Amino acid sequence: MTDPERLSPDNISALQARFQDHSRKAQTHYAVMHEVRQVLGSIDAADAWMTTPQAALGDSTPAQLVAAGRVDDVLACLRQMPPRGAKR
């Protein structure tokens, strides 16, 4: 690597902050997916629910809201659902 290709300390700090932000978002998404799977009974059902617009969420997908930091809204919607195997 030549000198012009080296990252400055500021650039390295910016990359570290970006990585930490992405890591935090991924961990949050994983935690929500875990809870959704617990309620819906399978990872496939959880994935489908997370990527399908939900009327209770203003026709946004749960995944969109989690990415926007609205985890509490998603979890509140999820917790209003009947437990897996329960009849409505």
N, CA, C and O of each residue as an XYZ file, in Angstrom:
352
protein
N       0.843     -1.159      0.000
C       0.000      0.000      0.000
C       0.894      1.230      0.000
O       1.825      1.341      0.798
N       0.601      2.130     -0.889
C       1.380      3.367     -0.947
C       0.754      4.412     -0.036
O      -0.396      4.269      0.379
N       1.495      5.448      0.273
C       1.010      6.474      1.195
C      -0.333      7.076      0.790
O      -1.192      7.241      1.656
N      -0.562      7.415     -0.485
C      -1.862      7.988     -0.844
C      -3.028      7.019     -0.599
O      -4.168      7.455     -0.443
N      -2.748      5.705     -0.565
C      -3.798      4.715     -0.354
C      -4.087      4.461      1.124
O      -5.093      3.829      1.449
N      -3.248      4.929      2.006
C      -3.437      4.695      3.441
C      -4.601      5.520      3.965
O      -4.871      6.629      3.503
N      -5.259      4.954      4.919
C      -6.370      5.664      5.553
C      -5.847      6.552      6.665
O      -4.959      6.170      7.426
N      -6.404      7.715      6.739
C      -6.033      8.616      7.833
C      -6.700      8.121      9.112
O      -7.651      7.342      9.046
N      -6.224      8.554     10.259
C      -6.881      8.175     11.519
C      -8.363      8.572     11.542
O      -9.192      7.850     12.096
N      -8.690      9.717     10.941
C     -10.097     10.137     10.889
C     -10.924      9.180     10.036
O     -12.058      8.855     10.385
N     -10.358      8.729      8.920
C     -11.070      7.783      8.060
C     -11.252      6.438      8.754
O     -12.299      5.803      8.629
N     -10.239      6.017      9.478
C     -10.344      4.753     10.222
C     -11.421      4.874     11.293
O     -12.223      3.958     11.473
N     -11.444      5.988     11.996
C     -12.476      6.212     13.018
C     -13.868      6.212     12.397
O     -14.806      5.656     12.968
N     -14.002      6.828     11.242
C     -15.299      6.859     10.562
C     -15.725      5.455     10.144
O     -16.898      5.099     10.265
N     -14.782      4.660      9.654
C     -15.096      3.278      9.275
C     -15.485      2.450     10.499
O     -16.411      1.642     10.429
N     -14.792      2.642     11.611
C     -15.133      1.920     12.839
C     -16.533      2.291     13.321
O     -17.298      1.421     13.737
N     -16.867      3.562     13.268
C     -18.199      4.011     13.696
C     -19.276      3.422     12.789
O     -20.337      3.009     13.255
N     -18.992      3.391     11.506
C     -19.949      2.820     10.544
C     -20.136      1.325     10.803
O     -21.262      0.826     10.782
N     -19.052      0.620     11.044
C     -19.133     -0.808     11.348
C     -19.940     -1.040     12.616
O     -20.789     -1.930     12.654
N     -19.687     -0.248     13.658
C     -20.414     -0.403     14.916
C     -21.903     -0.139     14.720
O     -22.736     -0.835     15.300
N     -22.241      0.847     13.918
C     -23.646      1.148     13.637
C     -24.314     -0.014     12.915
O     -25.419     -0.416     13.278
N     -23.653     -0.555     11.898
C     -24.192     -1.704     11.163
C     -24.318     -2.922     12.080
O     -25.298     -3.663     12.004
N     -23.341     -3.122     12.929
C     -23.367     -4.249     13.854
C     -24.533     -4.114     14.830
O     -25.227     -5.092     15.107
N     -24.749     -2.916     15.347
C     -25.842     -2.659     16.284
C     -27.192     -2.911     15.603
O     -28.085     -3.511     16.202
N     -27.341     -2.462     14.370
C     -28.584     -2.680     13.626
C     -28.815     -4.167     13.372
O     -29.941     -4.651     13.493
N     -27.766     -4.885     13.024
C     -27.896     -6.324     12.778
C     -28.275     -7.055     14.055
O     -29.110     -7.958     14.024
N     -27.677     -6.680     15.170
C     -28.007     -7.316     16.448
C     -29.454     -7.035     16.838
O     -30.140     -7.922     17.346
N     -29.917     -5.832     16.609
C     -31.301     -5.481     16.909
C     -32.249     -6.289     16.038
O     -33.237     -6.835     16.530
N     -31.952     -6.365     14.740
C     -32.795     -7.144     13.825
C     -32.830     -8.613     14.260
O     -33.892     -9.236     14.258
N     -31.699     -9.150     14.624
C     -31.629    -10.546     15.068
C     -32.472    -10.756     16.324
O     -33.199    -11.744     16.423
N     -32.380     -9.837     17.278
C     -33.149     -9.971     18.521
C     -34.649     -9.930     18.246
O     -35.408    -10.704     18.829
N     -35.076     -9.037     17.367
C     -36.495     -8.962     17.018
C     -36.911    -10.234     16.291
O     -37.962    -10.800     16.591
N     -36.110    -10.686     15.351
C     -36.432    -11.929     14.626
C     -36.573    -13.099     15.596
O     -37.446    -13.948     15.415
N     -35.741    -13.152     16.607
C     -35.814    -14.226     17.597
C     -37.173    -14.198     18.302
O     -37.813    -15.233     18.481
N     -37.593    -13.013     18.692
C     -38.886    -12.903     19.372
C     -40.040    -13.235     18.421
O     -40.999    -13.896     18.821
N     -39.956    -12.789     17.183
C     -41.007    -13.093     16.192
C     -41.077    -14.600     15.974
O     -42.166    -15.170     15.910
N     -39.929    -15.237     15.861
C     -39.907    -16.700     15.682
C     -40.565    -17.394     16.866
O     -41.283    -18.377     16.683
N     -40.333    -16.901     18.064
C     -40.944    -17.499     19.256
C     -42.471    -17.426     19.172
O     -43.160    -18.376     19.543
N     -42.993    -16.314     18.689
C     -44.439    -16.131     18.606
C     -45.032    -16.917     17.440
O     -46.075    -17.555     17.584
N     -44.368    -16.872     16.288
C     -44.939    -17.471     15.079
C     -44.546    -18.929     14.865
O     -45.173    -19.622     14.064
N     -43.537    -19.397     15.555
C     -43.213    -20.812     15.541
C     -42.156    -21.285     14.569
O     -41.696    -22.422     14.677
N     -41.754    -20.452     13.624
C     -40.692    -20.887     12.709
C     -39.965    -19.674     12.149
O     -40.495    -18.563     12.140
N     -38.757    -19.904     11.687
C     -37.974    -18.825     11.095
C     -38.594    -18.385      9.768
O     -38.545    -17.205      9.420
N     -39.179    -19.339      9.024
C     -39.821    -18.974      7.757
C     -41.021    -18.063      7.992
O     -41.205    -17.077      7.279
N     -41.838    -18.395      8.995
C     -42.992    -17.558      9.331
C     -42.531    -16.183      9.820
O     -43.126    -15.161      9.478
N     -41.482    -16.173     10.612
C     -40.942    -14.909     11.119
C     -40.427    -14.042      9.977
O     -40.691    -12.841      9.940
N     -39.699    -14.642      9.054
C     -39.168    -13.899      7.918
C     -40.300    -13.345      7.061
O     -40.241    -12.199      6.616
N     -41.326    -14.150      6.830
C     -42.465    -13.692      6.030
C     -43.160    -12.512      6.709
O     -43.508    -11.530      6.052
N     -43.360    -12.611      8.016
C     -44.029    -11.525      8.734
C     -43.185    -10.254      8.713
O     -43.712     -9.158      8.528
N     -41.886    -10.401      8.902
C     -40.993     -9.241      8.936
C     -40.925     -8.506      7.601
O     -40.638     -7.309      7.568
N     -41.186     -9.204      6.510
C     -41.037     -8.591      5.185
C     -42.370     -8.308      4.491
O     -42.399     -7.939      3.317
N     -43.471     -8.482      5.223
C     -44.797     -8.224      4.669
C     -45.363     -6.956      5.311
O     -45.346     -6.828      6.535
N     -45.863     -6.016      4.501
C     -46.477     -4.827      5.092
C     -47.605     -5.221      6.046
O     -48.417     -6.095      5.741
N     -47.640     -4.572      7.185
C     -48.634     -4.862      8.217
C     -49.535     -3.642      8.405
O     -49.057     -2.533      8.643
N     -50.852     -3.866      8.295
C     -51.804     -2.764      8.474
C     -51.621     -2.101      9.836
O     -51.710     -0.878      9.949
N     -51.368     -2.898     10.863
C     -51.197     -2.368     12.220
C     -49.949     -1.490     12.355
O     -49.784     -0.774     13.342
N     -49.094     -1.558     11.368
C     -47.867     -0.754     11.371
C     -47.892      0.291     10.262
O     -46.848      0.715      9.766
N     -49.095      0.696      9.884
C     -49.214      1.719      8.843
C     -48.787      1.229      7.481
O     -48.291      2.004      6.664
N     -48.974     -0.054      7.231
C     -48.600     -0.704      5.974
C     -47.100     -0.693      5.692
O     -46.671     -0.869      4.552
N     -46.319     -0.486      6.731
C     -44.863     -0.666      6.618
C     -44.545     -2.100      6.995
O     -45.335     -2.769      7.661
N     -43.391     -2.562      6.567
C     -42.966     -3.886      7.009
C     -42.293     -3.746      8.369
O     -41.679     -2.718      8.658
N     -42.405     -4.769      9.199
C     -41.686     -4.721     10.473
C     -40.179     -4.492     10.274
O     -39.551     -3.772     11.050
N     -39.614     -5.099      9.248
C     -38.173     -4.927      8.996
C     -37.830     -3.464      8.725
O     -36.796     -2.975      9.181
N     -38.694     -2.761      7.984
C     -38.450     -1.340      7.714
C     -38.453     -0.539      9.008
O     -37.612      0.335      9.218
N     -39.414     -0.852      9.872
C     -39.510     -0.105     11.118
C     -38.358     -0.417     12.060
O     -37.863      0.471     12.755
N     -37.932     -1.669     12.087
C     -36.765     -2.019     12.912
C     -35.546     -1.252     12.416
O     -34.783     -0.708     13.214
N     -35.364     -1.211     11.112
C     -34.222     -0.483     10.542
C     -34.295      1.007     10.852
O     -33.265      1.675     10.952
N     -35.516      1.532     11.003
C     -35.701      2.952     11.316
C     -35.650      3.223     12.817
O     -35.831      4.360     13.254
N     -35.401      2.170     13.609
C     -35.284      2.349     15.045
C     -36.597      2.272     15.806
O     -36.651      2.623     16.985
N     -37.663      1.816     15.143
C     -38.981      1.741     15.786
C     -39.269      0.328     16.299
O     -40.332     -0.237     16.040
N     -38.325     -0.215     17.012
C     -38.422     -1.578     17.531
C     -39.620     -1.722     18.465
O     -40.332     -2.725     18.407
N     -39.846     -0.738     19.317
C     -40.951     -0.830     20.274
C     -42.297     -0.959     19.572
O     -43.169     -1.694     20.034
N     -42.473     -0.252     18.460
C     -43.723     -0.350     17.696
C     -43.902     -1.759     17.136
O     -44.998     -2.317     17.173
N     -42.823     -2.320     16.623
C     -42.879     -3.669     16.046
C     -43.187     -4.693     17.133
O     -44.037     -5.564     16.946
N     -42.503     -4.590     18.260
C     -42.724     -5.550     19.337
C     -44.129     -5.411     19.930
O     -44.734     -6.414     20.308
N     -44.655     -4.196     20.016
C     -46.023     -4.006     20.513
C     -47.022     -4.676     19.573
O     -47.967     -5.318     20.030
N     -46.822     -4.532     18.280
C     -47.690     -5.186     17.293
C     -47.587     -6.695     17.429
O     -48.600     -7.394     17.433
N     -46.381     -7.191     17.537
C     -46.157     -8.630     17.662
C     -46.827     -9.181     18.912
O     -47.440    -10.248     18.868
N     -46.718     -8.482     19.998
C     -47.256     -8.964     21.277
C     -48.781     -8.949     21.324
O     -49.377     -9.546     22.220
N     -49.410     -8.281     20.379
C     -50.869     -8.290     20.285
C     -51.368     -9.503     19.503
O     -52.566     -9.785     19.488
N     -50.459    -10.215     18.861
C     -50.825    -11.390     18.086
C     -51.083    -12.565     19.033
O     -50.460    -12.664     20.090
N     -52.004    -13.452     18.650
C     -52.209    -14.645     19.490
C     -50.966    -15.531     19.443
O     -50.289    -15.581     18.416
N     -50.656    -16.224     20.524
C     -49.508    -17.136     20.520
C     -49.675    -18.222     19.461
O     -50.796    -18.539     19.062
N     -48.581    -18.780     19.015
C     -48.644    -19.821     18.000
C     -49.538    -20.957     18.494
O     -49.488    -21.356     19.658
N     -50.336    -21.451     17.593
C     -51.231    -22.554     17.923
C     -52.541    -22.096     18.544
O     -53.470    -22.892     18.678
N     -52.632    -20.811     18.930
C     -53.886    -20.320     19.518
C     -54.877    -20.031     18.414
O     -54.489    -19.626     17.317
N     -56.135    -20.232     18.689
C     -57.174    -19.939     17.703
C     -57.738    -18.565     17.985
O     -57.884    -18.154     19.136
N     -58.050    -17.871     16.918
C     -58.632    -16.530     17.039
C     -60.101    -16.607     17.270
O     -60.761    -15.576     17.397
